[in-house]
Amino acid sequence: MKTRSPQSLLEFQRMFPSELECIAYLETIRWPNGFTCPICGISDTAQRIATRPRMLRCRHCRRDTALTAGTVMHATRTPLQAWFLTAYLVTTQTPGISATQLQRQLGLSRYESAFQMLHKLRAGMVRPDRDRIGADWPVEVDEALIGGRTRGEGRGIHHKELVVGALEVRTRSADNKKKTRASLYAGRLRLCHVADRAAETLTGFVSDNVRKGAVVRTDGWDSYNTLTQQGYMHDPMVLEGDPERMDAHLPMIHITFSNLKTWLQGTHHSVGKQHLQAYLDEFVFRYNRRFYPMTGFASILGIGTGVSAPTYQELYGGAWDHHVRSAGS
């Protein structure tokens, strides 16, 4: 059964006026064909516990299952209405929402609570079973430096972070053989925070995210030279900083990088190295759903029911690795 997504804020308010509606909606997402006990595996109507509305009891093995167990909201004490509103705002608004703005909107006393909620939802923005892009379209691959300027430390020194991206380039009509600039548009996107531009790093990213046999367009950087041997139709071009060549060979990925930088600076102002991949995942999630943004609400809750999310200690202690779930969406 397909889960309906609210198409406006007013509809969201009508759909979720209380905790009970949120509970029913989340239960439908978790068990679209009816409750199945994770303990004994039997499908049957669950027994309700009036004093514990988030708990479902199996009529066969008599074991209790928490509605939020095994989701990004695992063991949360925050009302589901707050989680749902956060999911709606972060998925349907083009610029998303910062932790400071969320803290204000939800009336939270601590910034850390809003920060953790957003990162838990970001963990639910990556589909564990995602597929590789480029099955039917050429893919542009390039790198960009993310971060602010560094002053007073010498020429050529910076503390920017390296991000590699892969972007499908599609045409608006399968019958359009001219493929003019006006007929092109960006398809699905993948982004990854990487440590360097070594061949193993960049070709490894391509292998993880782009389907074998796809046309892969890159600049003339030597690290991409083995892509043909790895089963790709490699189309390199030495750009030499020429904007006309760049615009002709890689017309989409640089625009996307520019949009990414604008979003990071405009909404979040500053993003640390430790959590950069999580913000890239959020950008990819909304970017790949930009033509139908209202479906993102149900998607994030659906994806989030099958993944784990960082605890407070993992998030602030640095034990959580965002790269584990940076596969795309």
Residue pairs with C-beta under 8 A, 6 or more apart in sequence:
1 28
1 32
1 33
3 25
3 28
3 29
3 32
3 298
3 302
4 298
5 294
5 295
5 296
5 297
5 298
6 12
6 15
6 16
6 88
6 294
6 297
7 294
9 88
12 84
12 85
12 88
12 297
15 21
15 25
16 22
16 25
16 81
16 84
18 81
19 53
19 79
19 80
19 81
20 53
22 79
22 80
22 81
22 83
22 84
23 53
23 54
23 67
23 80
25 84
25 301
26 67
26 68
26 71
26 80
26 301
26 305
27 35
27 56
27 67
29 298
29 301
29 302
29 305
30 67
30 71
30 305
33 43
34 43
34 44
34 45
35 43
35 44
35 45
35 46
35 56
36 42
36 43
37 43
37 44
37 46
37 58
37 60
37 61
37 63
37 65
38 65
38 70
39 58
39 61
39 63
39 65
40 58
40 60
40 61
40 63
42 58
42 60
42 61
44 58
44 59
44 60
45 59
46 56
46 57
46 58
46 59
46 65
47 56
47 57
47 58
47 59
48 56
48 57
49 55
49 56
49 57
49 64
54 66
54 67
54 68
54 80
55 64
55 65
55 66
55 67
56 64
56 65
56 66
56 67
57 63
57 64
57 65
58 64
58 65
66 75
68 74
68 75
68 76
68 80
69 75
70 305
70 306
70 308
71 124
71 304
71 305
71 306
71 307
71 309
72 120
72 121
72 123
72 124
72 304
72 305
72 307
72 308
72 309
73 80
73 83
73 120
73 304
73 309
74 308
74 309
76 83
78 113
78 117
82 106
82 117
83 117
83 121
84 297
84 301
85 105
85 106
86 97
86 102
86 106
86 117
86 118
86 121
87 121
87 297
87 300
87 301
88 297
89 96
89 97
89 102
89 105
90 96
90 97
90 118
90 121
90 282
90 300
91 285
91 286
91 289
91 293
91 296
91 297
91 299
91 300
92 293
92 294
92 296
92 297
94 286
94 290
94 293
95 263
95 266
95 267
96 263
96 267
96 282
96 286
97 105
97 118
97 267
98 267
98 268
98 269
99 111
99 114
99 115
99 118
100 111
100 114
102 108
102 114
102 117
102 118
103 110
103 111
103 113
103 114
106 114
108 114
112 312
112 316
115 315
116 310
116 312
116 315
119 275
119 278
119 309
119 310
119 315
120 304
120 309
120 310
121 300
121 304
121 309
122 278
122 279
122 281
122 282
122 322
123 278
123 304
123 307
123 308
123 309
123 310
123 322
123 325
124 300
124 301
124 303
124 304
124 305
124 307
124 309
125 281
125 282
125 284
125 285
125 300
125 303
125 329
126 281
126 285
126 303
126 307
126 325
126 326
126 327
126 328
126 329
127 303
127 327
127 328
127 329
128 303
128 306
128 307
128 325
128 327
130 327
130 328
130 329
131 211
132 208
132 209
132 210
132 211
133 139
133 166
133 168
133 187
133 188
133 189
133 190
133 209
133 210
133 211
133 214
133 328
134 166
134 168
134 210
134 211
134 214
134 215
134 216
135 211
135 214
137 168
137 169
137 170
137 187
137 214
138 168
138 169
138 214
138 215
138 216
138 217
138 235
139 166
139 167
139 168
139 169
139 210
139 214
139 215
139 216
139 217
140 166
140 167
140 169
140 217
140 218
140 250
140 251
140 252
140 253
141 164
141 165
141 166
141 167
141 202
141 205
141 206
141 210
141 216
141 217
141 218
141 224
141 253
142 164
142 165
142 218
142 219
142 250
142 253
142 254
142 257
143 162
143 163
143 164
143 165
143 194
143 197
143 202
144 162
144 163
144 165
144 254
144 257
144 260
144 261
145 158
145 160
145 161
145 162
145 163
146 160
146 161
146 162
146 163
146 260
146 261
146 264
146 271
146 276
147 158
147 159
147 160
147 161
148 160
148 270
149 158
150 157
150 158
150 159
150 160
161 193
161 273
161 276
162 193
162 194
162 195
162 196
162 197
163 191
163 192
163 193
163 194
163 257
163 260
163 276
163 280
164 191
164 192
164 194
164 201
164 202
164 205
165 189
165 190
165 191
165 192
165 253
165 256
165 257
166 189
166 190
166 205
166 206
166 209
166 210
166 216
166 253
167 186
167 187
167 188
167 189
167 190
167 252
167 253
167 256
168 186
168 187
168 188
168 189
169 184
169 186
169 187
169 217
169 251
169 252
170 184
170 185
170 186
170 187
171 179
171 183
171 184
171 185
172 183
172 184
172 185
173 183
176 183
181 251
184 251
184 252
186 252
186 255
186 256
188 288
188 328
189 256
189 284
189 287
189 288
189 328
190 205
190 209
190 210
190 284
190 328
191 260
191 280
191 281
191 283
191 284
191 326
192 205
192 209
192 277
192 280
192 323
192 326
193 273
193 276
193 277
193 280
193 323
193 326
194 201
194 202
194 205
195 201
197 221
197 223
198 223
199 222
199 223
199 224
199 225
199 226
201 223
202 221
202 223
202 224
203 223
203 224
203 226
203 227
203 230
206 216
206 224
206 227
206 230
206 232
207 230
208 327
209 327
209 328
210 216
210 232
212 230
212 231
212 232
213 231
213 232
213 233
214 232
214 233
215 232
215 233
215 235
216 224
216 227
216 232
216 233
216 234
216 235
217 235
217 236
217 237
217 249
217 250
218 224
218 227
218 234
218 235
218 236
218 237
218 250
219 236
219 237
219 238
219 239
219 249
219 250
220 236
220 237
220 238
220 239
224 234
224 236
225 234
225 236
227 234
228 234
237 245
237 249
239 245
239 246
239 249
239 250
246 254
256 287
260 280
260 283
263 283
264 271
264 279
268 279
271 279
274 318
275 322
276 322
277 322
277 323
277 326
278 322
280 326
281 322
281 325
281 326
281 329
284 328
284 329
285 296
285 299
285 300
285 329
286 293
286 296
288 328
288 329
289 295
289 296
289 299
289 329
299 329
303 329
307 325
310 320
311 320
313 319
314 320
